[in-house]
Amino acid sequence: MKSKIAIVAILWLGLSGCHHMLEVDPYTFSAGDNYYGTEEQMLRAVNGAYGALQTLYTGDFWAMTEMRADNTNYQYNESDRGAQQREEIDEFLITSTNNYVNTVWAQLYSNIHQTNAILARIDEVEFAEESTRELLAGQAKFLRALHYFHLVRLFGDLPLILEEVTSPSGAFTGERTPAAQVYEQIVKDAREAAESLPVSYASEADKGRATKGAALTLLGHVELTLGHYEDAARILNEVTTLGYALVEDYGRVFSPSNKNNSESIFEVQFDAGLETEFSNYIFVFGPKDGKQDLTGFAGNLGGNNIPTPSIVNAYQDGDERKDASIAWYDDPSSAQYEESEAFGGKLPFIKKFYHPPYALDGRANENWPVYRYAHVLLMLAEALNETGSGDPYVHLNAVRQRANLPPLSGLGKDELRDAIHHEQRVELAFENHRWFQLLRTGKAIEVMTEHGIEEKKRLSRLSDASYNIQEHKLLFPIPDREVRLNGFEQNAGW
């Protein structure tokens, strides 16, 4: 069934515009004029909106958020015809026809369509209790805010669609909304979600649903991104009152046997036991020649999202997060890859998402962590340092203590800011936050220019054009297909 829908989606790409995926409902999404007639059907629609997150996080989103930054690159193989798409992302050689960019744009707008359909129709549905309507609407608003938060940081000004698209003609628009207005809607949706969502759910079956804490964390993250530090501090401090706690063992945070733990604020749910619900990170991220040795199955892994020397060397001595985050593939075959030379012929790979054994090839059981309590503590520390009120050290050092690092104290404001940003990088490595952090802190050009210099020293395959970082490259280009069909102006500089 999935393959048939994929074919329909591909055919539709040639016909539709900005929302070329919006009329093609994924298998997790129920549609139709008569479908939303009952409370049960609306619940299924919301469940489908959560299911769409699985496609995003097992798809290409990592390339635009981690590999775009200095945390990861890819394992180069001259015979790999798909390498060009990764080269463009990793080395700032991007074009508006890049497949990763096209796919992420389409996935996010498809997901937004689902939430818009729910919010457009939910008021007409009869519920046994009004609180259920508010609960489902709050979840839809949280998801819509999250998707737009991803989009606006990646692309800047973009179509802000808040109504359900009900016809092919409705999928075309030549208008792009200024980023500032998009952020206003994100804040509105996240705030309303926080007001209607519970602190927790009583049923195990509801694990993974958005909560008040998830909505507040998103809202605090948005305010921090906008430089509204007092608002961010107030909101994130409220999250600390909701009962979250750091998991004592950092590695256990990501274990499939410890899903939705005390540190989890929002994570995308996967289940290897279900045909369409499994995750696949290690099969995408693991070293190309490592599959038989690492998982017990023949064939090759993806060789994507390979840790760089920059992140490998970023951990302080004694930081327990390093061994919990990065593992090594030590095999004679590794020596043929230039990426291994800096590591004595070994290849690093992301251990956070490697938990063998695997019952079936290509099917893993890890959830994807979108927001964790450690992230909240570090964002709160940053906000408090910027406002000069409260004690940022108590939150920063809680995270460092868990990593077996000594506490910090007595730093100047600028020094403490750098220390917090460094802590955010190593704590959240490979969780799709690094590129957004570089943008938010204004460090993207500086850091990536220096990173490019170092990468060119070790990788002979890089050209003079690689890592030519310019201001306009901080935003991805709007996909060429959307520009042509909708009459958009392309992002400046592309």
RODO-2510 file (C-alpha; in nm, 4 decimals, decimal comma):
residues 494
     n   res          X          Y          Z
     1     m     0,0000     0,0000     0,0000
     2     k     0,2807     0,2403     0,0867
     3     s     0,4454     0,1898    -0,2525
     4     k     0,1206     0,2707    -0,4351
     5     i     0,0806     0,5916    -0,2385
     6     a     0,4407     0,6858    -0,3071
     7     i     0,3750     0,6509    -0,6807
     8     v     0,0680     0,8722    -0,6571
     9     a     0,2696     1,1294    -0,4628
    10     i     0,5423     1,1339    -0,7268
    11     l     0,2876     1,1817    -1,0050
    12     w     0,1304     1,4660    -0,8116
    13     l     0,4605     1,6515    -0,7838
    14     g     0,4387     1,7445    -1,1482
    15     l     0,0907     1,8894    -1,1113
    16     s     0,0837     2,0880    -0,7910
    17     g     0,2616     2,3900    -0,6515
    18     c     0,3720     2,5101    -0,3130
    19     h     0,1752     2,2373    -0,1444
    20     h     0,2317     1,9710    -0,4059
    21     m     0,2148     1,7049    -0,1351
    22     l    -0,0824     1,8498     0,0466
    23     e    -0,3497     1,6779    -0,1633
    24     v    -0,1834     1,3374    -0,1290
    25     d    -0,2767     1,2033     0,2105
    26     p    -0,0217     0,9610     0,3556
    27     y    -0,1368     0,6204     0,4670
    28     t    -0,1563     0,7399     0,8271
    29     f    -0,4066     1,0147     0,7430
    30     s    -0,7797     0,9745     0,6919
    31     a    -0,9589     1,2234     0,4679
    32     g    -1,2874     1,2795     0,2894
    33     d    -1,5780     1,5167     0,3318
    34     n    -1,7771     1,2699     0,5395
    35     y    -1,4987     1,1237     0,7486
    36     y    -1,4870     1,3689     1,0384
    37     g    -1,8317     1,2913     1,1692
    38     t    -1,7452     1,1321     1,5018
    39     e    -1,5155     1,1712     1,7985
    40     e    -1,3445     0,8426     1,7118
    41     q    -1,2709     0,9549     1,3571
    42     m    -1,1220     1,2812     1,4793
    43     l    -0,9000     1,0903     1,7207
    44     r    -0,7761     0,8776     1,4305
    45     a    -0,7007     1,1917     1,2317
    46     v    -0,4893     1,3282     1,5167
    47     n    -0,3117     0,9942     1,5430
    48     g    -0,2350     1,0217     1,1728
    49     a    -0,0802     1,3637     1,2290
    50     y     0,1555     1,2084     1,4840
    51     g     0,2344     0,9265     1,2422
    52     a     0,3534     1,1798     0,9853
    53     l     0,6377     1,2727     1,2206
    54     q     0,7850     0,9274     1,1641
    55     t     0,8333     1,0027     0,7952
    56     l     1,0032     1,3333     0,8719
    57     y     1,2486     1,2005     1,1276
    58     t     1,3386     0,8827     0,9380
    59     g     1,3678     1,0901     0,6205
    60     d     1,6118     1,3630     0,5194
    61     f     1,5611     1,6135     0,8006
    62     w     1,8901     1,5142     0,9646
    63     a     2,0837     1,6259     0,6565
    64     m     1,9552     1,9833     0,6834
    65     t     2,0054     2,0123     1,0590
    66     e     2,3154     1,8087     1,1502
    67     m     2,5109     1,7429     0,8301
    68     r     2,4621     2,1064     0,7291
    69     a     2,6522     2,1989     1,0434
    70     d     2,9905     2,0924     1,1813
    71     n     2,8728     1,7824     1,3678
    72     t     2,8549     1,5360     1,0796
    73     n     2,9423     1,4729     0,7174
    74     y     2,9063     1,1643     0,5002
    75     q     3,1194     0,8691     0,3978
    76     y     3,2267     0,9378     0,0410
    77     n     3,2239     0,6639    -0,2180
    78     e     3,3029     0,7613    -0,5756
    79     s     3,0626     0,5005    -0,7102
    80     d     2,7727     0,6405    -0,5066
    81     r     2,5638     0,8370    -0,7552
    82     g     2,3541     0,9833    -0,4787
    83     a     2,6530     1,1501    -0,3156
    84     q     2,6031     1,4768    -0,5023
    85     q     2,2887     1,5559    -0,3063
    86     r     2,4781     1,5116     0,0215
    87     e     2,7767     1,7090    -0,1078
    88     e     2,5503     2,0037    -0,1789
    89     i     2,4085     2,0036     0,1730
    90     d     2,7302     1,9356     0,3617
    91     e     2,9662     2,1580     0,1620
    92     f     2,7378     2,4593     0,0987
    93     l     2,7128     2,3809    -0,2719
    94     i     2,3359     2,3692    -0,2498
    95     t     2,1058     2,4111    -0,5487
    96     s     1,7313     2,4684    -0,5561
    97     t     1,6757     2,1264    -0,7144
    98     n     1,8340     1,9356    -0,4258
    99     n     1,6304     1,6258    -0,3374
   100     y     1,6784     1,6633     0,0382
   101     v     1,5437     2,0190     0,0312
   102     n     1,2493     1,9231    -0,1893
   103     t     1,1580     1,6280     0,0318
   104     v     1,1734     1,8120     0,3646
   105     w     0,9696     2,1050     0,2279
   106     a     0,7057     1,8639     0,0984
   107     q     0,6937     1,6564     0,4163
   108     l     0,6520     1,9569     0,6440
   109     y     0,3743     2,1089     0,4356
   110     s     0,2038     1,7728     0,4064
   111     n     0,2095     1,7470     0,7855
   112     i     0,0731     2,1006     0,8179
   113     h    -0,2133     2,0080     0,5860
   114     q    -0,3130     1,7314     0,8240
   115     t    -0,3254     1,9648     1,1224
   116     n    -0,5146     2,2281     0,9225
   117     a    -0,7782     1,9730     0,8236
   118     i    -0,8238     1,8720     1,1874
   119     l    -0,8530     2,2284     1,3116
   120     a    -1,0886     2,3264     1,0285
   121     r    -1,3365     2,0484     1,1054
   122     i    -1,3103     1,9777     1,4752
   123     d    -1,5680     2,2372     1,5811
   124     e    -1,8379     2,0578     1,3788
   125     v    -1,7833     1,7239     1,5501
   126     e    -1,9959     1,6253     1,8485
   127     f    -1,7883     1,5166     2,1503
   128     a    -1,9097     1,3451     2,4635
   129     e    -1,6994     1,5898     2,6632
   130     e    -1,5860     1,9341     2,5506
   131     s    -1,2485     1,8769     2,7132
   132     t    -1,1729     1,6068     2,4540
   133     r    -1,2230     1,8552     2,1707
   134     e    -0,9857     2,1002     2,3388
   135     l    -0,7322     1,8243     2,3991
   136     l    -0,7245     1,7106     2,0350
   137     a    -0,7175     2,0666     1,9020
   138     g    -0,4283     2,1476     2,1355
   139     q    -0,2288     1,8555     1,9992
   140     a    -0,2932     1,9663     1,6418
   141     k    -0,1825     2,3218     1,7236
   142     f     0,1350     2,1947     1,8872
   143     l     0,2215     1,9889     1,5793
   144     r     0,1460     2,2748     1,3410
   145     a     0,3636     2,5094     1,5452
   146     l     0,6486     2,2569     1,5465
   147     h     0,6341     2,2108     1,1688
   148     y     0,6282     2,5836     1,0985
   149     f     0,9151     2,6370     1,3452
   150     h     1,1232     2,3947     1,1401
   151     l     1,0211     2,5568     0,8114
   152     v     1,0790     2,9209     0,9016
   153     r     1,4274     2,8532     1,0340
   154     l     1,5216     2,6607     0,7217
   155     f     1,3622     2,8829     0,4561
   156     g     1,2717     3,2227     0,6070
   157     d     0,9680     3,3879     0,4459
   158     l     0,7237     3,1218     0,3298
   159     p     0,3549     3,0510     0,2676
   160     l     0,1628     3,0586     0,5944
   161     i    -0,1324     2,8308     0,5291
   162     l    -0,3795     2,8016     0,8159
   163     e    -0,6835     2,6756     0,6291
   164     e    -0,7495     2,3307     0,4893
   165     v    -0,6620     2,2938     0,1210
   166     t    -0,9704     2,1337    -0,0335
   167     s    -0,9074     2,1617    -0,4091
   168     p    -0,6134     2,1510    -0,6520
   169     s    -0,6493     2,5237    -0,7174
   170     g    -0,6136     2,5890    -0,3462
   171     a    -0,2668     2,4370    -0,3509
   172     f    -0,1260     2,7190    -0,5619
   173     t    -0,0154     3,0443    -0,4031
   174     g     0,2341     3,3086    -0,5057
   175     e     0,2464     3,4665    -0,1626
   176     r     0,5149     3,4264     0,1000
   177     t     0,4502     3,5530     0,4499
   178     p     0,7313     3,7441     0,6252
   179     a     0,9126     3,5285     0,8793
   180     a     0,8125     3,7630     1,1619
   181     q     0,4441     3,6890     1,0972
   182     v     0,5105     3,3175     1,0745
   183     y     0,6738     3,3349     1,4172
   184     e     0,3682     3,5185     1,5529
   185     q     0,1489     3,2275     1,4445
   186     i     0,3914     2,9739     1,5914
   187     v     0,3808     3,1534     1,9263
   188     k     0,0011     3,1723     1,9121
   189     d    -0,0382     2,8016     1,8348
   190     a     0,2162     2,6928     2,0970
   191     r     0,0631     2,9151     2,3651
   192     e    -0,2892     2,7904     2,2963
   193     a    -0,1631     2,4335     2,2948
   194     a    -0,0010     2,4818     2,6355
   195     e    -0,3279     2,6127     2,7756
   196     s    -0,5279     2,3082     2,6636
   197     l    -0,2844     2,0182     2,7052
   198     p    -0,2373     1,8172     3,0271
   199     v     0,0842     1,7788     3,2210
   200     s     0,0658     1,4034     3,1591
   201     y    -0,1668     1,1274     3,0405
   202     a    -0,2979     0,8488     3,2604
   203     s    -0,2976     0,5796     2,9934
   204     e     0,0163     0,4079     2,8631
   205     a    -0,1512     0,4118     2,5221
   206     d    -0,1209     0,7914     2,5205
   207     k     0,2559     0,7959     2,5714
   208     g     0,4156     1,0192     2,3114
   209     r     0,1273     1,2637     2,2830
   210     a     0,2073     1,6329     2,3196
   211     t     0,1760     1,7628     2,6748
   212     k     0,1740     2,1009     2,8425
   213     g     0,5475     2,0585     2,8976
   214     a     0,6079     1,9900     2,5286
   215     a     0,4119     2,2978     2,4215
   216     l     0,5880     2,5193     2,6776
   217     t     0,9277     2,3844     2,5731
   218     l     0,8520     2,4633     2,2106
   219     l     0,7263     2,8087     2,3077
   220     g     1,0355     2,8762     2,5197
   221     h     1,2611     2,7595     2,2361
   222     v     1,0858     2,9955     1,9949
   223     e     1,1190     3,2912     2,2330
   224     l     1,4873     3,2118     2,2841
   225     t     1,5341     3,1985     1,9056
   226     l     1,3705     3,5413     1,8759
   227     g     1,5989     3,6838     2,1456
   228     h     1,3108     3,7339     2,3906
   229     y     1,5184     3,6148     2,6839
   230     e     1,2917     3,7254     2,9686
   231     d     0,9926     3,5502     2,8109
   232     a     1,2030     3,2426     2,7382
   233     a     1,3304     3,2283     3,0975
   234     r     0,9804     3,2596     3,2419
   235     i     0,8356     2,9899     3,0147
   236     l     1,1240     2,7453     3,0505
   237     n     1,1283     2,7895     3,4253
   238     e     0,7646     2,6793     3,4286
   239     v     0,8704     2,3574     3,2545
   240     t     1,1044     2,2839     3,5469
   241     t     0,8010     2,2708     3,7792
   242     l     0,6244     1,9939     3,5842
   243     g     0,8045     1,6928     3,7268
   244     y     1,0728     1,6154     3,4677
   245     a     1,4102     1,4813     3,5809
   246     l     1,7405     1,3892     3,4183
   247     v     1,8015     1,0189     3,3650
   248     e     2,1031     0,9254     3,5742
   249     d     2,2814     0,7395     3,2941
   250     y     2,3090     0,9509     2,9765
   251     g     2,3233     0,6487     2,7469
   252     r     1,9980     0,5145     2,8914
   253     v     1,8141     0,8218     2,7651
   254     f     1,8171     0,6781     2,4128
   255     s     1,7671     0,3103     2,4868
   256     p     1,4612     0,1432     2,3315
   257     s     1,4037    -0,0229     2,6682
   258     n     1,3704     0,3172     2,8346
   259     k     1,1351     0,5053     2,6048
   260     n     0,9374     0,8054     2,7290
   261     n     1,1497     0,8285     3,0426
   262     s     1,1575     1,1023     3,3065
   263     e     1,3728     1,3214     3,0813
   264     s     1,1531     1,2843     2,7749
   265     i     0,9418     1,5891     2,6956
   266     f     0,8474     1,4970     2,3402
   267     e     0,9741     1,2084     2,1308
   268     v     0,8538     1,0531     1,8072
   269     q     0,7239     0,7031     1,8722
   270     f     0,8443     0,3965     1,6803
   271     d     0,7794     0,0242     1,7195
   272     a     0,9950    -0,2326     1,5407
   273     g     0,7229    -0,4911     1,5931
   274     l     0,4845    -0,3140     1,3545
   275     e     0,5279    -0,3242     0,9784
   276     t     0,5024     0,0520     0,9232
   277     e     0,6160     0,1869     1,2597
   278     f     0,9858     0,0964     1,2880
   279     s     1,2793     0,3389     1,2927
   280     n     1,5915     0,2934     1,0818
   281     y     1,8585     0,5358     1,2057
   282     i     2,1528     0,2975     1,2380
   283     f     2,0823     0,1588     0,8918
   284     v     2,1059     0,5112     0,7487
   285     f     2,3854     0,6431     0,9708
   286     g     2,6110     0,3389     1,0148
   287     p     2,9390     0,3003     0,8185
   288     k     2,8934     0,1667     0,4675
   289     d     3,0896    -0,1529     0,5166
   290     g     2,9788    -0,2177     0,8720
   291     k     2,6419    -0,3820     0,8372
   292     q     2,7443    -0,7446     0,8678
   293     d     2,9726    -0,6811     1,1649
   294     l     2,7487    -0,4350     1,3453
   295     t     2,4055    -0,5906     1,3057
   296     g     2,4538    -0,9468     1,1865
   297     f     2,3054    -0,8881     0,8408
   298     a     2,4799    -0,8773     0,5041
   299     g     2,4919    -0,5653     0,2903
   300     n     2,5829    -0,2028     0,3425
   301     l     2,4700     0,0756     0,5725
   302     g     2,4115     0,4319     0,4605
   303     g     2,7360     0,6012     0,5614
   304     n     2,5419     0,9196     0,6433
   305     n     2,5652     1,1548     0,9392
   306     i     2,9214     1,0426     1,0168
   307     p     3,0671     1,2365     1,3150
   308     t     3,3386     1,4855     1,2205
   309     p     3,6699     1,5388     1,4014
   310     s     3,5177     1,8674     1,5176
   311     i     3,2494     1,7007     1,7270
   312     v     3,4648     1,4012     1,8249
   313     n     3,7206     1,6413     1,9734
   314     a     3,4616     1,8718     2,1290
   315     y     3,4079     1,6586     2,4390
   316     q     3,6113     1,7370     2,7492
   317     d     3,8248     1,4661     2,9028
   318     g     3,6074     1,2483     3,1225
   319     d     3,2807     1,3484     2,9558
   320     e     3,0774     1,0269     2,9649
   321     r     2,8540     1,1505     2,6861
   322     k     3,1269     1,0913     2,4275
   323     d     3,1318     0,7123     2,4593
   324     a     2,7519     0,7080     2,4836
   325     s     2,7163     0,9153     2,1657
   326     i     2,9961     0,7934     1,9371
   327     a     3,1184     0,4409     1,8580
   328     w     3,3944     0,3207     1,6273
   329     y     3,3977     0,0823     1,3355
   330     d     3,7469    -0,0667     1,3355
   331     d     3,7874    -0,2847     1,0301
   332     p     4,0521    -0,3073     0,7548
   333     s     3,7923    -0,1929     0,5021
   334     s     3,7672     0,1420     0,6818
   335     a     4,1174     0,2440     0,5816
   336     q     4,0114     0,2954     0,2204
   337     y     3,7962     0,5895     0,3216
   338     e     3,9587     0,9277     0,3582
   339     e     3,7173     1,0123     0,6389
   340     s     3,8907     0,7520     0,8574
   341     e     4,2440     0,8907     0,8329
   342     a     4,1965     1,1411     1,1149
   343     f     4,0960     0,8515     1,3402
   344     g     4,3761     0,6070     1,2689
   345     g     4,1831     0,4133     1,0071
   346     k     3,8658     0,3786     1,2141
   347     l     3,5266     0,5259     1,1281
   348     p     3,3077     0,6916     1,3912
   349     f     2,9334     0,6450     1,3871
   350     i     2,6427     0,7578     1,6034
   351     k     2,6046     0,5242     1,8979
   352     k     2,2983     0,7013     2,0403
   353     f     2,0851     0,5174     1,7878
   354     y     2,2660     0,1838     1,7864
   355     h     2,1064    -0,0789     2,0105
   356     p     2,1530    -0,4282     1,8682
   357     p     2,0441    -0,6947     1,8155
   358     y     1,7919    -0,6273     1,5394
   359     a     1,5268    -0,8872     1,4713
   360     l     1,4868    -0,7868     1,1066
   361     d     1,7176    -0,6127     0,8634
   362     g     1,6474    -0,2400     0,8392
   363     r     1,4075    -0,2321     1,1331
   364     a     1,5071    -0,0705     1,4608
   365     n     1,3101     0,0313     1,7685
   366     e     1,4527     0,3651     1,8843
   367     n     1,2254     0,6650     1,9334
   368     w     1,3503     1,0031     1,8121
   369     p     1,4074     1,2617     2,0890
   370     v     1,2665     1,5992     1,9815
   371     y     1,2805     1,7698     2,3226
   372     r     1,4540     1,6501     2,6386
   373     y     1,4691     1,8016     2,9860
   374     a     1,8462     1,8532     2,9559
   375     h     1,7744     2,0786     2,6581
   376     v     1,5309     2,2796     2,8673
   377     l     1,7880     2,3269     3,1443
   378     l     2,0512     2,4484     2,8999
   379     m     1,8118     2,6854     2,7222
   380     l     1,7041     2,8201     3,0614
   381     a     2,0675     2,8710     3,1613
   382     e     2,1236     3,0654     2,8390
   383     a     1,8184     3,2841     2,8917
   384     l     1,9113     3,3589     3,2534
   385     n     2,2657     3,4503     3,1555
   386     e     2,1355     3,6935     2,8950
   387     t     1,8879     3,8591     3,1314
   388     g     2,1289     3,8710     3,4249
   389     s     1,8621     3,7392     3,6592
   390     g     1,8445     3,4055     3,8338
   391     d     2,1230     3,1509     3,8566
   392     p     2,2225     2,9957     3,5233
   393     y     2,4874     2,7772     3,6876
   394     v     2,2426     2,5588     3,8743
   395     h     2,0874     2,4404     3,5457
   396     l     2,4120     2,4212     3,3494
   397     n     2,5910     2,2269     3,6208
   398     a     2,3059     1,9794     3,6631
   399     v     2,3675     1,8698     3,3042
   400     r     2,7449     1,8689     3,3477
   401     q     2,7237     1,6667     3,6685
   402     r     2,5283     1,3956     3,4882
   403     a     2,8120     1,3845     3,2322
   404     n     3,0710     1,3417     3,5114
   405     l     3,2151     1,6906     3,4581
   406     p     3,3089     1,9404     3,7310
   407     p     3,0800     2,2382     3,7919
   408     l     3,1541     2,5779     3,6423
   409     s     3,1427     2,9060     3,8330
   410     g     3,2697     3,2616     3,8272
   411     l     3,2678     3,3136     3,4506
   412     g     3,1958     3,6468     3,2867
   413     k     2,8773     3,6807     3,0856
   414     d     3,0480     3,6223     2,7499
   415     e     3,2517     3,3284     2,8810
   416     l     2,9435     3,1726     3,0338
   417     r     2,7497     3,2193     2,7108
   418     d     3,0203     3,0305     2,5210
   419     a     3,0267     2,7571     2,7863
   420     i     2,6495     2,7109     2,7647
   421     h     2,6561     2,6977     2,3855
   422     h     2,9333     2,4381     2,3964
   423     e     2,7369     2,2344     2,6473
   424     q     2,4311     2,2472     2,4233
   425     r     2,6360     2,1186     2,1316
   426     v     2,7776     1,8096     2,3020
   427     e     2,4648     1,7316     2,5042
   428     l     2,2368     1,7430     2,1988
   429     a     2,4799     1,6136     1,9369
   430     f     2,3111     1,4292     1,6465
   431     e     1,9579     1,5196     1,7635
   432     n     1,8878     1,7710     1,4811
   433     h     1,9604     2,0904     1,6767
   434     r     2,3137     2,1970     1,5794
   435     w     2,2420     2,3969     1,2608
   436     f     1,9533     2,5749     1,4294
   437     q     2,1788     2,6593     1,7239
   438     l     2,4409     2,8127     1,4955
   439     l     2,1724     3,0240     1,3291
   440     r     2,0175     3,1322     1,6578
   441     t     2,3486     3,2337     1,8133
   442     g     2,4741     3,4175     1,5045
   443     k     2,7766     3,1875     1,4782
   444     a     2,6949     3,0025     1,1559
   445     i     2,9275     3,1878     0,9163
   446     e     3,2171     3,2060     1,1609
   447     v     3,1972     2,8441     1,2764
   448     m     3,1284     2,6900     0,9379
   449     t     3,4009     2,8901     0,7630
   450     e     3,6562     2,7623     1,0137
   451     h     3,5101     2,4135     0,9888
   452     g     3,5464     2,4256     0,6115
   453     i     3,9127     2,5191     0,6411
   454     e     3,9758     2,2154     0,8599
   455     e     3,7748     1,9834     0,6392
   456     k     3,9684     2,0897     0,3287
   457     k     4,2938     2,0050     0,5037
   458     r     4,1888     1,6442     0,5579
   459     l     3,9568     1,5629     0,2657
   460     s     4,1188     1,5883    -0,0776
   461     r     3,7827     1,5435    -0,2498
   462     l     3,6722     1,8918    -0,1412
   463     s     3,6970     2,1669    -0,4031
   464     d     3,7804     2,5339    -0,3677
   465     a     3,4084     2,6052    -0,3947
   466     s     3,3290     2,3892    -0,0901
   467     y     3,2386     2,5755     0,2298
   468     n     3,2197     2,9133     0,0623
   469     i     2,9879     3,0442     0,3346
   470     q     2,7868     3,3544     0,2478
   471     e     2,4997     3,5293     0,4208
   472     h     2,2352     3,4115     0,1755
   473     k     2,3371     3,0485     0,2306
   474     l     2,2117     3,0603     0,5884
   475     l     1,8686     2,9936     0,4417
   476     f     1,8011     2,7057     0,2085
   477     p     1,6692     2,7941    -0,1372
   478     i     1,2987     2,7501    -0,1952
   479     p     1,2648     2,4327    -0,4062
   480     d     1,2869     2,5224    -0,7734
   481     r     0,9614     2,3432    -0,8516
   482     e     0,7759     2,5687    -0,6076
   483     v     0,9321     2,8834    -0,7500
   484     r     0,8327     2,7951    -1,1052
   485     l     0,4802     2,6746    -1,0338
   486     n     0,3830     2,9380    -0,7791
   487     g     0,5669     3,2402    -0,9142
   488     f     0,7660     3,2899    -0,5956
   489     e     1,0673     3,5089    -0,5806
   490     q     1,3581     3,2885    -0,4826
   491     n     1,5389     3,3597    -0,1563
   492     a     1,7854     3,6420    -0,2126
   493     g     2,1224     3,5319    -0,3478
   494     w     2,0084     3,2017    -0,4978
***
